[in-house]
Amino acid sequence: MCFLRIIQFECKDTDKKLLFNLWSSLKYTNFNATIQSIDLMKKSIFLFSFLVIVLNCKETGEHQAVESDSDSGHIIDSSNEKAEFSIVIHGGAGTILKKNMTPEKEAAYKAILEKSIRTGYDILKNGGTSLDAVTKTINVMEDSPLFNAGKGAVFTNAETNELDASIMDGKTLNAGASAGTTNVRNPIDLARAIMDNSPHVMMAGNGAEKFAEEQGLQLVDPSYFYTDNRFNSLKRAKERETIELDHDDKSAFYDPTIKDYKFGTVGCAALDKNGNLAAGTSTGGMTNKRWGRIGDAPIIGAGTYANNATCAVSSTGWGEYFIRGMVAYDISALMEYKGLSLQEASKEVIQNKLTKLGGTGGIVAVDNNGNVAMEFNTAGMYRATMNDKGELTIGIYKK
Amino acid sequence: MCFLRIIQFECKDTDKKLLFNLWSSLKYTNFNATIQSIDLMKKSIFLFSFLVIVLNCKETGEHQAVESDSDSGHIIDSSNEKAEFSIVIHGGAGTILKKNMTPEKEAAYKAILEKSIRTGYDILKNGGTSLDAVTKTINVMEDSPLFNAGKGAVFTNAETNELDASIMDGKTLNAGASAGTTNVRNPIDLARAIMDNSPHVMMAGNGAEKFAEEQGLQLVDPSYFYTDNRFNSLKRAKERETIELDHDDKSAFYDPTIKDYKFGTVGCAALDKNGNLAAGTSTGGMTNKRWGRIGDAPIIGAGTYANNATCAVSSTGWGEYFIRGMVAYDISALMEYKGLSLQEASKEVIQNKLTKLGGTGGIVAVDNNGNVAMEFNTAGMYRATMNDKGELTIGIYKK
């Protein structure tokens, strides 16, 4: 594929003309040679011409498919330049519409997005690791009541808060994840401890809380996660009892800004100065969830994936579809196995594959050159990115 | 890739000769035409020749890489024929050595493997679905104390049995998974109910048990899962306290046949007469596990994956590595994105990628033509397969 790429990029504007001229000259030139060898040569040249055209068309076709107009989010992809470091975050995707937002609320979201990403940016700028940048950036969002993670976690049907998180190290492909904890203040720290200090990748429930205690992580009374806003959302959800039976747009309005109880998660992906990628995701799950439901956030490959060979990805959206589509890993697989760029792979997975499956949500991702993708098929996604020049981009709505 | 394949298969024995002849004729033939056009033509032909050779070499190289000698298990891959239906099972992989096995024990394992697979075979032969075949086949193994699933589940550090399972439908890409249940007799039935009767993919712990109750699944007293054999294994594990801190070969001998406490899981993959694929996996987890550890068995994409476009896969092995490697989905991705056969993709993932990562275990898989793979990098894997002609193959050791 690599070779094809070179041909495509270097020849695509000229090759068809070249072939046409060549074919014409073959057709109309009289050679002083045996008829047989001329015939063989004509056929061979035509075969090769055909081959090159078909290959180029096929390649170009693939590119068009993923570059076609879509509900794409903001994509920053300066493929020709390798960034020294790079960071991107999301604070959840869903039916986020400007008409439901006050200027004050919008400013509050933007402020916390900026505070979060600057935390990671400073770490990366000072030579820190992408793992530290991801962890500390997510901590800021976990400590804010605005996002459905940490302090702002939504309530389960049993009026508890059960939090999930995961993190992955692109250098070692090591990973950590926790599911359904109720008293760990910053679940991303627990995911990190599981990765760094245990032989396991995933822990759940009381067992995970016990490990958090052994690791000396900050525990809180479960009431720490109480917020009026989230509790009211649960009450409304219970009143209507529409949990997950309705589709996105039909669902009740449980969040003042994300018009769906399925969404809201925070995540971060980063590239550090040593070329190491990392990604992490943290969530409070789904309002009114029951039966110990686990979404995609703590599932490596679905909610989070990082691999220095390709990219680092954090997902947010309707978790069930992200699990079935292996969304985070699928972006990496398309880059590794089909040679797609981060931008192409992200579009293909979110706008084509996930959408066809019926799923909604988005991802933020960074590749090993520091290119960033923020792709979603919902009305909005809280998002921000900073490059190594310190340029900040913040977005909420689609356009 | 498809086009390249055609070229490779149809021309690879002749294209280099053709190109050589062509190049020779170009070199030694005098044309009665303008020097310029001949020069252009020579250059162009050489460029095309080079292109075709490089492309063919690259393709051939890829094939060689995955077809190289390996510690492969048994592979039945009759690519030219499409089977009407097909089924394959595993009962765990690990350090299974003939020297540790009595003839009686070996016969017992073979008998239950045969009973299990004939259950699924009969369903498929009678036109039943692959989902039913997978579920019922796994039920037989879950009800046997010989395998680490259902009745034979191993004990956690807290002297409980916490069971995991997952299932996936290749037609719809729907999936169900349960983690850490203690009173559901057949966890694969719970995974199936989650897939069929809930909006969720994954449930855990008490919540999952509550759902099982609501669904009318057979619940048992947790003591149902008690077996002397597994309890003794736990005692030995605790005495040595080597849990997961040691590597495979250094670990204590906790199972009379699978010489490692990390292994032992059951799984099944099947293709039915309607061309639908399905896969399922069920396990008791890891002896002496704590902290609510979740392995790969209930993780869609790691322990189980099915997609009618490619294949159905069930994994068994050191779960942490199977999660990090997204083993089940990765086989499908290599088929879909790189055009590898099931056999090539399975070898690449188990013998190359998983092994490099440091992981041990295996998979059973069937593709949408009914070809079967049983690939592992351990000393043995309990396994069996039956084709649509009723031919049965049972294996335990590597050779």
Contacts between the chains, C-beta under 8 A, distances in Angstrom:
chain1	res1	chain2	res2	distance
A	3	B	51	7.9
A	3	B	54	5.9
A	3	B	55	6.9
A	3	B	58	6.7
A	4	B	55	7.9
A	7	B	51	7.1
A	18	B	44	6.8
A	21	B	40	7.9
A	22	B	40	7.2
A	22	B	41	6.5
A	22	B	44	5.5
A	25	B	37	5.0
A	25	B	40	7.7
A	25	B	41	6.9
A	26	B	41	7.6
A	29	B	31	8.0
A	29	B	33	5.0
A	29	B	37	6.5
A	30	B	32	6.7
A	30	B	33	7.3
A	31	B	29	8.0
A	31	B	31	4.7
A	31	B	32	6.1
A	31	B	33	6.1
A	32	B	30	6.7
A	32	B	31	6.4
A	32	B	32	3.2
A	33	B	29	5.0
A	33	B	30	7.1
A	33	B	31	6.2
A	33	B	32	7.9
A	37	B	25	5.1
A	37	B	29	6.3
A	40	B	21	7.8
A	40	B	22	7.2
A	40	B	25	7.4
A	41	B	22	6.6
A	41	B	25	6.7
A	41	B	26	7.5
A	41	B	45	7.8
A	44	B	18	6.9
A	44	B	22	5.3
A	44	B	45	7.5
A	45	B	41	7.6
A	45	B	44	7.6
A	45	B	45	6.2
A	45	B	48	7.4
A	48	B	45	7.1
A	48	B	48	3.5
A	48	B	49	7.3
A	48	B	51	7.6
A	48	B	52	6.7
A	49	B	48	7.4
A	51	B	7	7.3
A	51	B	48	7.3
A	51	B	51	7.7
A	51	B	52	6.7
A	52	B	48	6.4
A	52	B	51	6.7
A	54	B	3	6.0
A	55	B	3	6.9
A	55	B	4	7.9
A	58	B	3	6.4
A	173	B	324	5.1
A	173	B	325	7.5
A	173	B	357	6.4
A	174	B	324	6.9
A	175	B	323	6.9
A	175	B	324	5.5
A	179	B	204	6.5
A	179	B	294	7.3
A	180	B	204	6.2
A	180	B	205	7.0
A	198	B	291	7.0
A	199	B	243	7.9
A	199	B	244	3.7
A	199	B	245	6.8
A	199	B	320	6.8
A	200	B	244	7.4
A	200	B	291	6.9
A	200	B	293	4.8
A	200	B	320	6.1
A	201	B	319	7.6
A	201	B	320	4.7
A	201	B	323	4.8
A	201	B	324	6.5
A	202	B	293	6.9
A	202	B	294	4.2
A	202	B	295	7.7
A	202	B	299	7.6
A	202	B	323	6.8
A	203	B	291	4.7
A	203	B	292	4.8
A	203	B	293	5.6
A	203	B	294	6.9
A	204	B	179	6.4
A	204	B	180	6.2
A	204	B	204	5.3
A	204	B	205	6.8
A	204	B	292	4.3
A	204	B	294	5.5
A	205	B	180	7.0
A	205	B	204	6.7
A	205	B	205	5.2
A	205	B	292	4.8
A	206	B	292	6.4
A	207	B	290	6.2
A	207	B	291	4.1
A	207	B	292	2.4
A	207	B	293	6.8
A	208	B	291	6.1
A	208	B	292	5.0
A	210	B	290	7.7
A	210	B	291	6.0
A	210	B	292	7.9
A	211	B	290	8.0
A	211	B	291	4.1
A	211	B	292	7.9
A	243	B	199	7.8
A	244	B	199	3.7
A	244	B	200	7.5
A	245	B	199	6.8
A	290	B	207	6.2
A	290	B	210	7.7
A	290	B	211	8.0
A	291	B	198	7.0
A	291	B	200	6.9
A	291	B	203	4.7
A	291	B	207	4.1
A	291	B	208	6.1
A	291	B	210	6.0
A	291	B	211	4.1
A	292	B	203	4.8
A	292	B	204	4.2
A	292	B	205	4.8
A	292	B	206	6.4
A	292	B	207	2.5
A	292	B	208	5.0
A	292	B	210	7.9
A	292	B	211	7.9
A	293	B	200	4.7
A	293	B	202	6.9
A	293	B	203	5.6
A	293	B	207	6.9
A	294	B	179	7.2
A	294	B	202	4.2
A	294	B	203	6.9
A	294	B	204	5.5
A	295	B	202	7.7
A	299	B	202	7.7
A	299	B	299	6.3
A	299	B	300	7.7
A	299	B	301	7.8
A	300	B	299	7.7
A	300	B	302	7.7
A	300	B	323	5.3
A	300	B	324	6.6
A	300	B	326	7.5
A	301	B	299	7.9
A	301	B	301	5.1
A	301	B	302	6.9
A	301	B	323	7.5
A	301	B	326	4.4
A	301	B	329	6.8
A	302	B	300	7.7
A	302	B	301	6.9
A	305	B	326	8.0
A	319	B	201	7.6
A	320	B	199	6.8
A	320	B	200	6.1
A	320	B	201	4.7
A	323	B	175	6.9
A	323	B	201	4.8
A	323	B	202	6.8
A	323	B	300	5.2
A	323	B	301	7.5
A	324	B	173	5.1
A	324	B	174	6.9
A	324	B	175	5.5
A	324	B	201	6.5
A	324	B	300	6.6
A	325	B	173	7.5
A	326	B	300	7.5
A	326	B	301	4.4
A	326	B	326	6.5
A	326	B	329	4.8
A	329	B	301	6.9
A	329	B	326	4.8
A	329	B	329	6.6
A	329	B	330	7.9
A	329	B	333	8.0
A	330	B	329	7.9
A	330	B	333	7.2
A	333	B	329	8.0
A	333	B	330	7.2
A	333	B	333	4.2
A	333	B	337	6.2
A	334	B	337	6.4
A	337	B	333	6.2
A	337	B	334	6.4
A	337	B	337	3.7
A	337	B	338	4.7
A	338	B	337	4.7
A	338	B	338	7.6
A	357	B	173	6.4
